[in-house]
């Protein structure tokens, strides 16, 4: 299939979006929110067709699944994004040069944003809402696991766009094939930015094969360090929330690091995890501390490979360290730059952790489950960037705009 006409149409549509006012673009999102609510049975039917083809034990099953509650949340997110201030036209800088030239720098859309993602049909709505609100066209490349769900979603998106007289090429869903992925990554001159959302294999493939600019959204290999001065009461809640709130998301806890002086508290720290059936892969010291005080069927000895694992399931690692320095060293060697947390009552130790841990989001006495665009007040998010060039952390409306210099004079000439 020749996708070049699709890319051309998206580029042409992107040039027209800037002509619409923010209220006009927001009205599309409000219409779409109403459609999601009215067409919930159709969306659930399409999603059921996808779920029927996936093993319920697959870690991606929870990400793939839509429910009436989740669709209601999607509709609420669409309305929230519609209500947010539009960053387009925002003045970043304004000054007069010595020669009298008036210099301004403002925010403008990228143009066409391509997003490659796996079994997460909610991403279809999230990406569209953020792109439209910020004046960008979007090209969506979902995974085959969510084929029916994504097709049902794009049908509603096109209906909302058409109802308001906006070119439906402003949002395009590509076929869920490897060939479509390859074509998107080579769409030089048509796609201004590519954002991959998924596991390490997808992200590595995009980074290694893209000929267009990429913002890397990393897989989450996430750790929490329980310090010698950690509070056990809040620690129990933090660890349980970070691990079990939603195990398939990228901000879920993968490794608990515990100071060796607190090993006696480890069974109490992990008690809420046992109630949820969390399987623990522990080093020798942690394993010894848990024996007889944590279900034996859920205990196993950790391997070196476990420290690099994004579990996306009711499993996690526990490693014993002798200091905050060792915890930071572990994170430097095994973390993915996504989200890291420390539980401590020592402000000095907390400051050390904040300054030295290299991640997009660093938490003190909080679970990593807060790494989310909605929780940060960004509305929906288009991804969580783990790279250092460009935006880092949850990316909302402002993060998917670029800037343009506008210069005005009255005949000045460069000497």
MARLO-282405 format. One record per residue: x, y, z of N, C-alpha, C, CB in turn. Coordinates in steps of 0.001 Angstrom, whole numbers, plus 500000, padded with zeros to 6 digits. Glycine has a CB too. Example, Ala and Ser with C-alpha at 12.3 -4.5 7.8 and 13.67 -1.06 7.14 Angstrom:
<pts>
513190494310507800512300495500507800513200496700507800511308495527509046
512850497750507080513670498940507140512900500030507870514084499402505725
</pts>
This chain:
<pts>
500851498798500000500000500000500000500885501250500000499038500007501240
500602502142499087501357503391498997500772504393499998501322503969497538
501567504757501012501091505659502055501437507118501780501665505249503383
502161507380500699502572508748500405501384509700500279503383508777499130
500288509322499606499130510228499545498573510562500929498031509608498694
498621509598501834498141509840503201499023510865503894498110508527504013
500347510712503731501270511661504361501108513066503766502728511179504194
500912513123502461500706514427501819499435515098502329500639514268500294
498380514311502468497111514863502932497226515379504362496008513808502840
497955514643505195498148515078506583498929516381506636498876513995507394
499960516491505791500759517720505770499910518906505319501982517556504842
499091518680504287498228519758503809497220520163504883497495519331502528
496672519175505585495712519471506640496349520264507774495114518184507180
497603519958508073498285520646509180498417522142508906499676520034509414
498536522500507634498690523920507288497386524691507471499176524064505844
496262523975507463494966524651507619494547524759509078493892523914506836
495082523911509931494632523902511327494917525217512032495296522768512082
496001525872511644496364527125512291495332528216512007497747527577511827
494522528019510960493514529022510611492308528980511556493049528814509173
492155527879512274491015527758513184491368528345514543490584526281513331
490411528966515165490640529534516491490670528426517537489552530572516837
491191528749518691491209527775519780489794527335520161491921528361520999
488820528241520277487447527786520573486901526844519509486519528981520708
487266527063518241486773526177517182487384524784517311487089526767515795
488674524719517611489308523404517785488776522711519038490844523549517870
488577523487520091488058522909521338486648522369521158488072523953522455
485859523013520307484490522546520069484488521134519487483751523509519121
485490520809518669485598519455518123485787518448519252486770519361517116
486618518784520214486869517875521331485623517672522182488005518404522196
484842518724522357483600518598523120482605517710522382482983519982523384
482541517878521071481677517009520267482125515557520366481674517460518797
483451515348520300483987513986520393483684513374521756485504513986520142
483782514157522807483468513641524148482023513154524204483706514729525226
481122513926523619479714513511523580479553512217522783478837514626522966
480266512115521668480179510904520841480694509684521587480966511086519544
481781509840522331482325508711523104481287508201524093483617509127523852
480599509130524736479579508713525706478393508049525016479098509914526524
477965508623523899476800508060523209477122506742522530476271509044522183
478341506601522065478730505400521322479530504407522159479534505791520111
479406504511523461480135503586524338479866502115524002479763503851525788
478627501707523768478402500289523424479180499853522180476912500039523200
479257500721521160479988500369519948481492500256520224479726501411518849
481996501159521033483425501122521366483755499875522180483834502389522148
482881499520523098483116498322523912483026497057523061482104498250525070
482116497053522095481991495888521198483261495702520371480770496052520260
483796496808519853485043496727519084486192496279519968485373498080518440
486237496800521181487297496419522109487201494948522493487242497287523359
485978494457522638485790493041522972486352492139521886484308492733523186
486232492575520632486788491787519525488311491694519633486390492407518169
488949492781520088490398492738520298490761491878521498490949494147520484
490033492052522596490331491296523814490185489793523592489414491744524951
489249489417522731489023487983522473490234487324521844487814487789521570
491107488115521230492282487564520550493536487614521422492531488319519255
493410488107522660494573488228523538494395487371524787494802489698523931
495465486745525228495475485966526461495275486921527644496812485158526607
494285486678528500494078487563529656495291487666530584492895487082530448
496192486701530527497401486750531358498496487612530734497930485343531591
498285488046529505499257488912528856499317490247529600498897489125527359
500533490736529946500626492022530650499963493176529912502062492361530890
499804493054528576499192494128527797497665494108527852499644494036526362
497092493041528437495633492895528431494962494069529137495224491575529102
495510494453530284494907495557531038495004496867530265495585495705532406
496116497071529559496265498294528760495283498314527598497701498419528233
495016497148527042494118497048525896492655497244526288494290495703525220
492313496831527481490904496774527870490276498153528057490763495986529143
489119498334527437488260499490527681487062499034528497487806500154526343
486629499883529395485419499641530174484556500894530085485754499281531669
483329500776530532482461501954530542483073503064531394481059501588531068
483699502677532507484331503673533376485504504334532677484797503029534684
486322503542531994487476504115531297487045505010530140488386503003530782
485985504653529461485487505507528378484900506804528929484428504761527549
484275506726530084483789507950530729484959508851531099482955507615531986
486054508232531550487255509010531881487860509639530626488302508117532580
487840508906529509488335509448528250487511510671527841488295508371527142
486187510573527952485323511710527618485638512900528530483826511314527743
485860512624529811486189513704530752487536514333530388486222513168532209
488506513492529984489815514015529588489703514901528344490795512858529326
488865514503527394488669515310526193488121516689526556487719514598525215
487172516715527464486608517999527887487636518830528649485367517776528758
488468518138529420489493518857530182490512519495529248490199517911531165
490957518732528249491914519285527285491290520474526558492362518201526265
490026520367526207489340521477525532489358522741526380487893521094525208
489349522587527696489288523744528595490648524357528895488635523346529882
491726523657528525493061524137528863493470525322527987494076523007528723
494355526183528496494866527276527661495653526723526480495750528227528490
495441527294525319496172526859524134497538527542524108495370527174522838
498619526786523941499946527403523951500306528115522657500974526367524235
499566527857521575499910528434520278499782529955520340499005527854519160
500830530625519907500856532080519940501399532659521232499491532602519711
501644531802522215502189532276523490503555532926523271502304531108524503
503740534088523844504997534818523668506034534318524669504776536344523834
507106533752524160508188533232524988509219534311525294508858532048524299
509399535213524336510429536249524473510016537462523646511833535718524020
510340538660524141510055539880523391511045540961523822508578540351523616
511829541433522874512812542481523184513123543282521920514119541863523776
513716544427522138514142545274521031515655545232520935513640546731521211
516169544901519751517606544819519547518204546231519487517929544031518252
519529546350519690520165547683519659519913548466518370521650547536519852
519699547747517272519449548440516005517969548774515787519949547593514855
517157548565516809515744548939516733514814547856516229515601550112515867
515353546702515830514498545609515352513717545025516536515353544497514646
512436544840516318511570544229517326511630542706517153510090544757517202
512050542012518205512210540553518140511241539897519110513676540133518464
510448538984518577509539538188519402509756536724519100508062538583519157
509546535892520125509568534440519916508271533881520469510817533766520605
507541533146519625506231532635520011506173531118519809505117533331519200
505198530504520459504976529068520284504113528807519053504314528465521538
504509527783518280503776527391517085503704525865517046504452527960515792
502746525295516303502675523833516197503891523266515469501392523414515471
504197522002515743505224521305514958504753521120513527505565519938515588
503495520744513356502956520485512023502252519149511996504065520521510967
503001518090511697502453516727511693503240515900512700502518516081510257
502525515306513627503148514457514645502692513015514428502786514946516089
503650512129514268503357510706514142503590510012515471504218510063513040
502651509180515878502770508454517138502596506961516867501719508958518177
503576506185517295503543504728517150503325504142518536504867504171516493
502296503328518689501969502813520016501439501391519906500937503719520715
501367500753521065500988499348521085499531499205521516501913498549522026
499240498272522387497854497913522692497209498855523694497792496504523219
497080500143523332496476501125524226495533502020523438497561501967524936
494284501591523236493358502383522418493053503762522999492071501628522244
493230503955524305493007505293524872493981506311524305493132505254526392
495157505827523859496171506720523286495636507393522033497463505943522962
494782506707521294494201507290520079493484508598520411493220506295519409
492690508577521462491974509791521871492914510822522494490866509439522863
493838510356523326494775511285523991495587512071522971495724510518524930
496178511343522018497039511990521026496240512957520169497724510943520139
495079512514519711494276513405518874493916514681519619493004512698518406
493471514564520861493022515756521593494157516746521782492445515363522954
495330516264522162496459517159522385496953517767521076497594516413523078
497003516958520027497474517478518746496516518523518189497647516341517741
495222518241518193494272519207517649494288520505518452492859518614517633
494288520383519766494275521574520620495493522455520364494224521172522095
496647521834520070497882522582519834498114522881518361499058521815520382
497116522609517514497214522952516103498031522006515260497773524283515975
498278520791515752499037519792515004498111518758514375500053519101515916
498447518316513183497818517125512627498525515906513214497881517120511057
497843514775513268498468513570513827498285512381512897497882513249515209
499324511571512837499275510295512131499500509213513170500344510218510971
498509508345513329498507507350514387498834505972513828497154507330515099
499781505302514452500109503935514046499972503029515275501563503852513435
498776502458515429498514501570516554498960500156516266497046501582516903
498974499336517307499351497934517151498188497089516683499889497385518450
498505495916516127497440495056515607496539494539516727498041493878514837
497063494493517969496256494012519085495039494892519329497097493939520343
495119496166518959494011497109519200493353497545517901494513498340519959
493451496758516869492972497130515538491503497554515545493164495970514578
490633496728516110489203497044516090488895498277516932488387495852516593
489535498366518092489296499501518994489728500807518358490033499302520319
490894500808517733491403502030517115490568502453515920492844501841516690
490089501482515160489237501823514012487931502460514480488939500567513163
487373501922515557486140502509516086486403503923516600485557501626517215
487555504132517213487891505456517742488085506471516621489154505381518600
488815506094515563489083507057514493487800507390513736490146506505513522
486859506460513703485564506747513074484856507886513799484671505488513065
484880507844515130484259508924515906485035510226515762484165508536517385
486349510135515723487176511339515556486874512015514224488678510986515642
486796511229513162486484511806511842485077512406511813486615510734510744
484154511778512518482794512303512566482780513667513253481857511320513299
483543513797514337483600515073515056484270516157514204484358514903516388
485347515811513515486024516773512653485107517239511525487302516161512074
484458516279510872483589516616509739482415517487510175483069515341509070
481908517233511365480775518010511862481131519482512002480302517459513201
482424519758512214482869521141512375483605521661511135483772521254513596
483536520910510044484098521379508790485612521352508731483635522746508531
486251520545509550487716520449509563488141519196508813488267520429511021
489182519328508017489701518227507194489968516996508054490992518656506463
489363515870507690489558514641508472490975514091508357488569513580508024
491747514580507381493147514174507284493980514759508425493729514604505938
493360515605509247494041516121510436494337515006511431493196517207511104
493630513882511303493883512708512147493777511472511277492880512634513350
494874510748511149494926509582510270495392508368511050495854509840509068
494692507261510885495118505989511476495684505117510377493939505271512201
496974504775510492497625503930509499497267502463509717499145504117509550
497457501630508706497283500187508911498221499687510003497537499415507597
497797498661510724498603498141511833499613497109511332497698497515512913
500446497525510390501438496618509799502844497163510034501178496429508278
503827496267509961505225496684510090505615497601508929506159495449510140
505030497345507753505337498172506594504904499621506820504657497605505345
503760499800507478503284501154507766504215501858508742501859501116508333
504742501106509714505706501688510650506936502170509911506102500672511728
507450501325509026508636501695508254508406502920507391509070500544507385
507244502978506753506931504131505897506838505411506715505617503897505139
506235505334507886506108506514508742507483507022509182505242506192509973
508363506114509519509701506509509982510550507109508870510420505312510574
510128506919507623510880507468506495510139508626505815511163506370505479
509105509138506448508269510178505819508906511557505958506859510188506444
510108511681505445510842512949505506510106514005504680512306512772504991
509924515175505258509233516248504560507738516268504810509483516139503103
507220515206505409505781515131505675505474515041507169505181513932504956
506263514283507885506062514122509331507178514879510046506049512597509751
506795515804510902507770516681511553508358516090512823507132517998511873
507642515156513433508096514595514707507440513238514905507765515549515896
508208512278515426507668510954515742507848510686517231508364509846514893
506807510170517859506853509828519277506436508365519424505926510773520125
507348507474519784506971506081520041506501505906521471508146505142519757
505438505138521647504937504824522990504791503318523095503572505543523283
505609502719523943505543501278524096506743500745524841505434500612522752
507018499471524638508111498802525325509460499118524712507889497320525318
510492498589525361511866498864524949512132498448523507512833498155525869
511585497319523056511852496854521685511316497851520662511219495464521450
510101498360520898509518499328519964510344500603519944508057499645520342
510687501095521109511419502364521194512792502241520546511565502806522660
513489501137520802514802500932520185514683500855518665515458499652520730
513629500171518184513442500045516734513230501416516099512246499123516419
512401502235516717512131503566516170513395504405516174511025504269516970
514117504397517277515336505208517375516374504792516335515936505095518779
516478503505516078517500502990515176517122503125513702517772501548515493
515830503267513410515410503251512007514785504545511503514447502155511805
514506505477512378513811506695511961514723507634511185513248507416513172
514183508204510109514844509271509370514218510623509669514790508993507879
513234510617510536512566511851510960512879512069512442511006511781510710
512732513299512944513043513557514360512174512712515298512850515047514679
512770512261516400512097511392517366512251511959518770512661509953517300
511173511954519522511243512167520968511044510807521615510164513217521470
512033510375522358512022509029522913511239508995524218513452508527523137
510206508186524253509467507945525488509886506578525989507908508030525271
510630506570527090511288505341527509510390504377528246512439505666528362
510784503115528157510175502108529007510496502447530462510677500677528635
509631502076531357509833502429532759510405501291533568508543502874533369
511714501305533817512319500409534808512465501272536056513735499789534316
511515501128536983511296502090538056511685501492539406509831502543538078
512402502274540213512829501826541536512325502761542623514348501726541598
512215502211543828511927502995545031512929502560546101510429502792545520
513586503525546712514578503237547753513989503547549128515878504057547521
513928502513549993513493502694551378514744502890552222512639501467551890
514923504108552679516153504532553345516198504060554804516284506056553283
517389504164555392517557503847556815516651504715557669519021504032557243
516345505924557196515482506848557929514073506909557353516090508232557930
513667505874556639512338505858556046511254505595557079512271504818554957
510080506175556846508919505978557712508164504740557244507991507232557706
508059503746558105507458502477557713505980502625557364507625501460558824
505269503455558103503831503600557875503537504142556486503217504514558926
504195505259556116503936505795554780504595504933553716504436507239554672
505702504266554075506398503406553116505528502264552634507661502852553731
504754501675553544503866500569553155502880501026552079503098500026554389
502291502178552292501322502680551320501963503064550010500592503861551881
503128503699550083503815504147548866504207502964547994505059504969549222
504823501957548599505284500789547828504094500056547218506105499823548726
503035499859548000501865499140547488501201499910546353500855498890548615
501075501220546503500435502022545458501265502028544191500212503453545940
502583502187544340503469502233543173503459500905542424504900502584543600
503344499790543166503415498476542520502064498002541999503966497454543489
500999498188542779499764497470542479498627498323541945499304496788543687
498789499658541907497683500474541420497270500039540013498071501963541428
498229500013539086498035499424537760499374498855537334497495500480536713
499470497548537300500776496915537115501310497050535693500690495459537478
500443497339534728500880497328533332501377498671532836499764496875532461
501314499710533672501697501038533207503181501290533458500849502115533899
503727502274532728505171502479532755505678503085534051505572503351531621
504784503656534880505247504227536143505127503263537313504476505477536448
504768502008537042504632501013538101506008500600538625503860499779537587
506067500302539907507317499949540569507837498596540086507125499926542085
509130498544539805509772497296539388510742496762540431510499497502538081
511473497653541107512471497211542089512382498056543349513894497288541496
512294497373544482512384498034545779513812497865546296511336497448546796
514464498970546569515789498965547175515615499279548660516752500001546475
516203498470549537516018498668550967517360498723551673515152497557551559
517502499686552577518727499805553359518842498589554272518742501130554187
520038498031554366520228496782555109519857496923556588521673496321554986
519919498154557139519545498355558536518041498254558754520038499700559014
517278498221557666515816498147557780515252496806557329515182499252556971
516106495805557187515629494495556739514609493892557697516797493544556576
514719494192558982513756493658559950512344494180559677514181494020561379
512258495341559033510955495929558701510433495486557337511051497438558736
511222494734556609510826494370555250509519493581555206511922493564554597
509301492590556089508016491873556042506815492801556229507988490791557112
506924493738557154505818494679557364505654495602556158506052495512558642
506778496012555563506731496876554386506040496175553223508145497304553979
506229494875553133505698494104551997504339493468552268506674493025551618
503841493595553485502577492947553830501438493316552885502192493305555239
501271494582552512500194494905551560500396494260550192500088496407551393
501636493973549829501907493329548546501435491877548554503405493396548219
501605491213549692501156489830549795499653489735549596501547489238551147
498929490705550124497471490696549982497039490816548529496860491825550792
497909491397547696497616491557546268498204490435545416498146492889545781
498928489518546068499517488398545333500752488749544539498515487828544418
501563489713545017502763490126544304503884489109544503503212491517544772
504433488622543406505577487706543449506859488528543599505635486810542160
507673488158544572508885488909544876510118488119544475508942489262546364
510993488787543725512297488232543354513331489000544184512582488357541777
513849488353545220514671489051546205516102488546546218514069488905547580
517029489444546593518411489008546786518491488201548078519390490228546827
519667487642548374519797486692549484519386487300550821521226486192549573
519822488535551098519523489147552393518030489431552531520325490445552570
517414489954551487515986490240551538515170488949551602515567491070550322
515625487948550888514938486656550890514924486066552291515608485681549908
516062486151552978516162485625554341515225486385555275517615485713554854
515129487704555097514263488509555956512784488197555743514515489982555708
512428487751554544511026487496554223510587486060554475510773487838552797
511511485139554551511174483731554746510317483551555988512445482882554854
509175482878555826508282482619556934507368483779557273509069482258558123
507600484943556643506778486118556945506165486708555669507619487186557670
506348485990554574505742486329553286505434484996552625506695487245552381
504336484877551902503975483576551312505124482952550516502759483737550406
505503481726550877506617481049550201506373480899548706506852479680550819
505093480717548337504770480521546920505024481768546095503325480099546767
505182482921546777505396484184546084506826484682546228504437485228546602
507707483830546732509102484216546932510019483424546025509509484019548386
510966484119545413511976483447544603513262484256544645511490483260543141
514380483607544410515661484311544450515863485089543159516827483322544673
516305486313543296516482487181542134517713486790541336516586488636542569
517663487072540043518825486936539170519304488330538794518487486093537895
520487488437538255521028489736537874520164490389536806522466489593537375
519540489572535944518697490111534884517420490762535434518333489006533903
517015490373536628515780490921537190515865492419537455515439490205538471
517069492937537690517199494363538006516964495247536781518580494646538587
517011494659535585516777495419534357515378495190533791517816495050533314
514530494543534558513244494098534032512127495100534314512884492750534620
511353495425533274510097496143533451509019495068533545509816497173532262
508530494804534744507727493609534979506353493692534311507561493387536469
505659494806534436504304494960533890503375493832534351504355494997532356
503568493385535587502765492300536150502876492373537667503233490897535613
502219491461538353502298491408539814503590490709540242501064490675540404
504699491245539794506028490751540154506943491951540333506591489767539069
507958491803541184508906492879541399510182492319542027508292493980542290
511238493112541994512490492729542612512711493496543907513646492963541653
513483492887544818513896493583546041515396493373546207513102493064547305
516118494471546369517569494404546519518004495181547764518274494962545256
518955494618548495519481495240549702520687496103549358519858494172550746
520724497315549917521863498214549708522351498713551063521475499413548783
523588499196551086524202499635552340524097501131552561525645499231552369
523671501886551537523651503340551650522838503936550517525080503910551646
522557505237550645521885505931549554522777505952548324521506507361549969
524095505992548523525015505977547379524877504693546576526462506141547852
524748503559547274524565502297546561523222502259545836524670501120547532
522198502839546460520891502900545793520978503726544513519827503497546738
521640504867544596521792505731543422522608505034542348522456507061543810
523632504302542750524453503559541787523632502479541090525667502926542490
522779501783541850521899500778541242521001501418540192521042500080542318
520407502557540534519510503241539606520264503693538360518845504444540290
521505504174538544522302504622537396522586503471536440523620505246537868
522785502264536979523126501106536136521911500409535553523926500113536929
520785500466536246519635499664535824518382500476535493519304498684536893
518322501735535885517136502538535620517041502958534169517127503755536500
515857503435533795515621503851532408515443505356532278514397503147531855
515659506099533380515502507547533321514062508003533386516121508067532078
513170507130533824511739507431533848511330508084535173510923506151533619
511158507278536217510708507775537524511395506997538633509167507664537661
511852507704539656512513507075540797512026507740542076514064507175540676
512002506971543176511458507487544425512331507090545604510035506985544633
512315507922546633512985507625547893512004507840549034514252508505548079
512063506961550023511280507116551248512265507382552373510391505843551548
512257508585552903513205508970553942512676510164554722514577509295553332
513063510246555993512763511411556817513968512328556924512310510981558205
515063511951556274516273512764556304516283513715555113517536511872556300
516238515015555378516248515985554300517581515970553567515957517377554838
518670515706554295519990515634553660520043514496552660521090515457554713
519542513327553065519521512171552160518585512433550982519084510895552916
517447513054551264516509513374550188517150514309549171515231514008550757
517877515316549643518542516252548735519588515541547885519194517393549526
520343514639548496521341513863547748520673513078546635522109512909548685
519560512443546960518824511642545986518287512519544861517675510891546668
517690513655545214517136514563544207518202515033543225516489515767544881
519363515374543755520405515975542919521127514951542056521407516698543785
521263513726542532522134512769541850521401511723541015522976512075542854
520124511521541268519387510537540473519001511162539137518119510034541234
519375510483538054519147510995536705517868510372536148520366510692535776
516751511061536336515465510578535833514583511771535517514772509638536862
513572511551534704512688512662534329511832513108535506511789512259533156
511520512181536417510711512514537600511341511852538823509217512049537421
511626512632539852512240512129541080511323512487542243513683512722541289
510946511490543028509973511665544097510601511451545465508807510713543908
510147512221546441510514512020547843509228511757548621511295513266548426
509159510585549245507997510186550052506694510212549256507869511097551262
506792509802548006505641509694547123505821508490546207505450510990546298
504718507881545757504836506782544801505056507301543381503586505901544848
505716506500542574505988506871541183504726506852540328507025505934540585
503633506368540873502372506338540127501869507730539763501316505618540930
502446508783540362502040510144540018502610510621538680502467511091541112
503529509869538074504078510297536786503016510119535706505367509492536431
502311511192535444501172511145534544500795512576534196499968510379535181
500505512817532928500171514158532504498964514730533217499935514174531046
497940513886533441496760514358534145497075514763535569495694513299534139
497901513948536259498275514259537629499115515531537714499033513096538237
499858515835536656500686517043536635499911518275536169501890516828535735
498616518097535894497801519216535455497940519542533984498138520408536247
498435518578533204498642518821531782497453518381530936499887518108531317
496428517829531558495364517202530797495835515806530406494982518051529539
495484515347529228496016514085528727497492514268528388495217513593527484
498193513179528213499612513269527846499838512536526542500520512688528960
500821512998525796501156512336524542502281511331524745501549513364523482
502876511328525916503945510410526245504776510965527384504820510138525026
505692510145527888506603510561528948508018510461528399506427509685530243
508616511604528152509936511636527540511018511334528574510189512998526886
511908510417528223513037510094529099514355510619528543513128508589529305
514299511312527423515534511846526858515798513232527431515459511899525311
517011513737527206517396515013527796517298516174526816518796514923528328
517310515887525526517205516949524529515738517187524234517984516590523228
515277518413524453513867518707524253513086518463525530513300517866523114
511782518218525413510965518029526615511361516767527366509485517968526247
511181516773528684511487515623529519510353515434530518512850515803530246
509972514184530738508852513896531620507539513892530851508794514911532754
506403513946531559505102513947530868504987515112529896503957514009531885
504515514811528688504416515829527643502952516155527374505112515355526344
502607517415527630501267517898527344501273518852526174500673518571528563
500379519829526196500208520740525061501462521542524756499064521684525327
502045522156525763503196523032525521504381522238524947503615523741526831
504513520987525390505666520184524963505584519737523516505798518978525842
504411519841522887504310519459521469504139520694520589503127518483521250
504683521803521056504846522977520200506334523294520103504043524205520754
506691524048519081508047524543518941507955526079518937508742523983517623
509033526744518639508988528215518653509414528782517313509886528775519766
509011530028517096509365530741515879509730532178516252508194530705514842
510799532683515660511178534082515854510434534956514847512715534267515709
509897536061515316509236537048514462509979538373514628507703537197514826
510502538891513527511286540131513585510636541205512721512743539881513125
510515542396513278509880543512512580510789544729512660508480543828513183
510994545366511541511836546566511507511256547618510578513257546212511068
512125548569510222511696549633509304512892550031508440511128550879510090
513344549010507641514411549280506691515808549114507238514267550636506181
516002548570508436517369548387508937518135547437508030517357547849510387
519419547714507824520290546867506998521457546378507837520803547637505747
521870545151507565522983544590508327524300545155507776522974543024508260
525138545685508659526422546253508178527360545153507717527105547089509288
</pts>
